[in-house]
Structure formats: structure tokens, C-alpha cells
Amino acid sequence: MIKRTPWLEKKFNFDFPVSHFPLIVTRLRGTSARINDLTQNIPDEILSLRKGEGWSVKEHIGHLTDLESLHEKRLQEYLDGIAKLTPADMTNEKTYSANHNSKPLSELIEDLRADRKIFVSKLEELQEEDLKRVALHPRLQQIIRLVDMAFFVAEHDDQHIAAISELISQ
């Protein structure tokens, strides 16, 4: 199996046209469904199992929900014309303290689905000129458009979906 590039080492090219936005929104909307498909009929002990220092399947799912408030905050920052986006908590304290392994899988997926539905509905209200608004992404240290931020979120989702798939296949 080809080893996945670690998230913090991943490089991004945001040179695609704004017209890719509908595809990005489709990816974002489908995250919880893809996770649901991957995790159906998997025993809870496997979903809660940690491999070394890494997160369990449930923690990966919970982490995606934990970040929804950051995505919504950043979206509002673009619309408000803020020059630098709020940084993510790179310690992931919210995820580590949430005890996601104690929650039923169905609750974790439903929470993600519900929170993501709100984010996607806000994205779908945007006009093309909104998607072209720019701000400095604090970790990447590059100016990115709002459409790029949505792409970044979709890529982050896929990073965790790939990790979930790897954990299940082991």
C-alpha cells in the first residue's frame, strides 16, 4: 500500500477556477455518508481501538465535527473582510478531551452530518464574488480564496477518511 502524505506535510496548489466550487461542495456534503459506508457493520471495539499514539476511527470522526465551528468562523471572517483567518488549535485539545470513543458511532456520524449540513448550506448561499475573497491562511502562510478554504476542508476530510479506511483494513 502506498503511504499517505502526513497532513502537515501536504502542499497545496490553489490554481483551479472558482467553477470547481460545485464539485467541492459535493465532496463536503458527502463526507458523513462516505464515513457511514466505511464503518457500517464494524464492531465497536475496532472503531474505538487506537494504534499507538494515533486516533481511533471514532476519534477521527469526532475530530471532523470538532472542526466545524472553525470552518464556520473562517467563512464569516472571509465575508467580514478579515485579512488573516483564525488559526486552528494544532494541539487538537477539543478532540483529545471529547472522549469520542465513549459515544455510539451513529451519534458521531449524525453530529457530523448535522453540523456539516449547516456549513454546506451557508456555502451554497455564496455568490461567485464571495468565493474570490481572500485572506491569509495561518498555517499555510499563503493568501487563499474562500473557494480554496472550502477545498482545504474537503482535503482534510479525505485525509481522515483515508485514515479511517486504513484503520478498518488493518
C-alpha positions as CSV (number, residue, x, y, z in Angstrom):
1,M,0.0,0.0,0.0
2,I,1.2,3.5,-0.8
3,K,1.8,5.5,2.3
4,R,-0.3,8.6,2.7
5,T,1.4,12.0,3.0
6,P,1.0,13.3,6.5
7,W,-1.4,16.2,6.7
8,L,1.1,18.7,8.0
9,E,3.5,17.9,5.1
10,K,0.9,18.2,2.4
11,K,1.4,21.0,-0.1
12,F,-1.5,22.7,-1.9
13,N,-1.9,24.4,-5.3
14,F,-4.9,26.6,-5.3
15,D,-4.8,27.3,-9.0
16,F,-8.2,25.9,-10.0
17,P,-11.1,28.1,-11.3
18,V,-14.0,29.1,-9.0
19,S,-16.2,27.0,-11.2
20,H,-14.9,23.9,-9.3
21,F,-16.9,25.1,-6.3
22,P,-19.9,22.8,-7.0
23,L,-17.6,19.8,-7.0
24,I,-16.0,20.9,-3.7
25,V,-19.4,21.3,-2.1
26,T,-20.5,17.9,-3.3
27,R,-17.4,16.4,-1.5
28,L,-18.1,18.3,1.6
29,R,-21.7,17.3,1.7
30,G,-20.8,13.6,1.2
31,T,-18.3,13.3,4.0
32,S,-20.6,11.8,6.6
33,A,-22.2,9.4,4.1
34,R,-18.8,8.1,3.0
35,I,-17.8,7.6,6.6
36,N,-21.1,5.8,7.3
37,D,-20.5,3.5,4.4
38,L,-16.9,2.7,5.6
39,T,-17.9,2.0,9.2
40,Q,-21.2,0.0,8.7
41,N,-21.1,-3.4,10.4
42,I,-17.7,-2.7,12.0
43,P,-17.6,-3.8,15.7
44,D,-17.3,-1.0,18.3
45,E,-14.1,-2.5,19.7
46,I,-12.4,-1.9,16.3
47,L,-13.9,1.6,15.9
48,S,-12.6,2.6,19.4
49,L,-9.2,0.9,19.0
50,R,-6.1,3.2,19.0
51,K,-3.0,2.2,17.1
52,G,-0.1,3.6,19.2
53,E,-0.4,7.3,19.6
54,G,-2.9,7.6,16.6
55,W,-6.6,8.2,16.9
56,S,-9.3,5.6,16.7
57,V,-11.9,5.6,13.9
58,K,-14.3,7.3,16.3
59,E,-11.8,9.9,17.2
60,H,-11.2,10.7,13.6
61,I,-14.9,11.2,13.0
62,G,-15.3,13.3,16.2
63,H,-12.4,15.4,15.1
64,L,-14.1,16.4,11.9
65,T,-17.1,17.5,13.9
66,D,-14.9,19.3,16.3
67,L,-13.6,21.5,13.5
68,E,-16.9,22.5,12.1
69,S,-17.1,25.6,14.3
70,L,-13.7,26.7,12.9
71,H,-14.8,26.3,9.3
72,E,-17.9,28.4,10.0
73,K,-15.8,31.0,11.8
74,R,-13.4,31.3,8.9
75,L,-16.3,31.5,6.4
76,Q,-17.6,34.5,8.4
77,E,-14.1,36.0,8.5
78,Y,-14.0,36.0,4.7
79,L,-17.4,37.6,4.5
80,D,-16.4,40.2,7.0
81,G,-13.2,41.0,5.1
82,I,-10.8,39.9,7.9
83,A,-7.2,39.7,6.5
84,K,-6.0,36.7,8.5
85,L,-8.0,33.6,9.3
86,T,-8.3,32.3,12.8
87,P,-5.7,29.6,13.4
88,A,-6.6,26.0,14.1
89,D,-5.7,24.6,17.5
90,M,-2.8,22.4,16.4
91,T,-2.9,20.6,19.8
92,N,-6.4,19.3,18.9
93,E,-7.3,19.7,22.6
94,K,-11.0,19.6,21.7
95,T,-10.7,16.2,20.2
96,Y,-8.5,14.8,22.9
97,S,-10.8,15.9,25.7
98,A,-14.1,14.9,24.0
99,N,-13.9,11.2,24.8
100,H,-15.4,10.3,21.3
101,N,-14.7,6.6,22.0
102,S,-17.4,6.6,24.6
103,K,-20.1,7.7,22.1
104,P,-22.1,5.5,19.8
105,L,-20.9,5.5,16.2
106,S,-24.4,6.6,15.0
107,E,-24.3,9.7,17.2
108,L,-20.8,10.7,15.9
109,I,-21.9,10.4,12.3
110,E,-25.2,12.2,12.9
111,D,-23.4,15.0,14.7
112,L,-21.0,15.4,11.7
113,R,-23.9,15.2,9.2
114,A,-25.9,17.8,11.1
115,D,-23.0,20.3,11.6
116,R,-21.8,19.8,8.0
117,K,-25.3,20.4,6.7
118,I,-25.2,23.9,8.3
119,F,-21.8,24.7,6.8
120,V,-22.7,23.5,3.4
121,S,-26.0,25.4,3.4
122,K,-24.0,28.6,4.1
123,L,-21.6,27.8,1.3
124,E,-24.4,27.3,-1.1
125,E,-25.7,30.8,-0.4
126,L,-22.5,32.4,-1.7
127,Q,-22.1,34.3,-4.9
128,E,-19.1,34.0,-7.2
129,E,-17.6,37.2,-5.9
130,D,-17.7,35.8,-2.3
131,L,-15.8,32.8,-3.4
132,K,-13.0,35.0,-4.7
133,R,-12.5,36.9,-1.4
134,V,-9.0,36.3,0.0
135,A,-7.4,36.0,3.4
136,L,-4.1,34.7,4.9
137,H,-4.3,31.1,6.0
138,P,-2.3,31.0,9.2
139,R,-0.7,27.5,8.9
140,L,-0.1,27.6,5.2
141,Q,1.2,31.2,5.3
142,Q,-0.4,31.9,2.0
143,I,-3.2,34.1,0.8
144,I,-6.1,31.8,-0.2
145,R,-9.6,32.4,-1.7
146,L,-12.7,31.4,0.1
147,V,-13.2,28.6,-2.5
148,D,-9.7,27.4,-1.6
149,M,-10.6,27.2,2.1
150,A,-13.6,25.0,1.1
151,F,-11.2,22.8,-0.9
152,F,-8.8,22.7,2.0
153,V,-11.6,21.4,4.3
154,A,-12.6,18.8,1.7
155,E,-8.9,17.6,1.5
156,H,-8.8,17.5,5.3
157,D,-11.9,15.3,5.3
158,D,-10.4,13.0,2.8
159,Q,-7.2,12.7,4.9
160,H,-9.3,11.5,7.8
161,I,-11.5,9.2,5.7
162,A,-8.3,7.6,4.3
163,A,-7.0,7.2,7.9
164,I,-10.3,5.6,8.9
165,S,-10.2,3.2,5.9
166,E,-6.6,2.2,6.8
167,L,-7.6,1.5,10.4
168,I,-10.5,-0.6,9.4
169,S,-8.5,-2.6,6.9
170,Q,-5.8,-3.4,9.5
